[in-house]
């Protein structure tokens, strides 16, 4: 009888042990993974805060006529009007766009009137190419003001003559008199928004909305943070398609809005109030064809330019206090830390050089 001896074999996978015959054999442990490394590099770091904004044509203003009259012509939505252009017509008389900050508040109907409204008319006619003559520093006796102060002008005969020439070009009677309803004052060219009036409506009704002609971004910031922003501050705008565009703060509002409680019951706190901040894009063409869209605006808070930096995971806290970087050979290099931003940290020290390889945890 032939007896075949076969070694018993058992596999116990759950315990990670194999038996071949009577001797257990454990698997060889895998070699530890090599540590990750990174290089010290020179870069710019900045911390930033981000806020939701709205891309559009900025704050809207409702245009209403003044005085009696019937609307006889209205502009089309989306049209743009520049200096001296016709905004609408009342009783078939054009109402023109003038640039400035001070609206007309009285009828300019006689020589030697003095005021900011006179200067507004003078400046706009001069910008349109009309010769307005020299301005006296002191108004003649009997005028509404003894002197033309800062930001004021005198309604001289030369200016009245310029008004008449402008009126003739407008196709209206050249009276030399400018009334409150003859012009609308805005800070620059306007784009026509939603038209609400219809031909035949009273001129005092709401007529249409206007905005600036250049796209900008409006951000509602916490009223408590107004002091942290100023005109000229650089920002980065993230568009709906993920692309980014540079910009700068053009204005920070002075009127706080909102303040309602979270449940909508009103009576909110000042901390909940918001102020409009407007951002002008460095290249408005980057807004593309979008008339309105939600965007994100990043405001740099602290910046460091041309500093040495490593990933935060490269920092080692040492027992004696402070931090060090570890070289691939194990040597530790003491470092001082500066700005932390977006996973990077500014580092310095006698042994830290650009391009140096260090161990990192990630």
Buried (B, 14 or more C-beta within 10 A) or exposed (E): EEEEEEEEEEEEEEEEEBBEEEEEEEEEEEEEEEEEEBEBBEBEBBBBEEBEBBBBBBBBBEBBBBEEBBBBBBBEEEBEBEBBBBBBBBEEBBBBBBBBEEBBEEBBEEBBBBBBBBBBBBBBBBEBEBEBBEBBEEBEEEBBBEEBEEEBBBBBEBBBBBBBBBBEEBEEEBEBBBBBBBBBBBEEBBBBBEBBBEEEBBBBEBBBBBBBBBBBBBBBBBBEBBEEBEEEBBBBBBBEEEEEBEBEBBBBBEEBEEBBEEEEEEEBEEEBBBBBBBBBBEEBEBBBEEEEBEBBBBBBEEBBEEBBBBBBBBBBEEEEEBBBBBBEEEEBBBBEBBBBBEEBBBBEBEEBEEEBEBBBEE
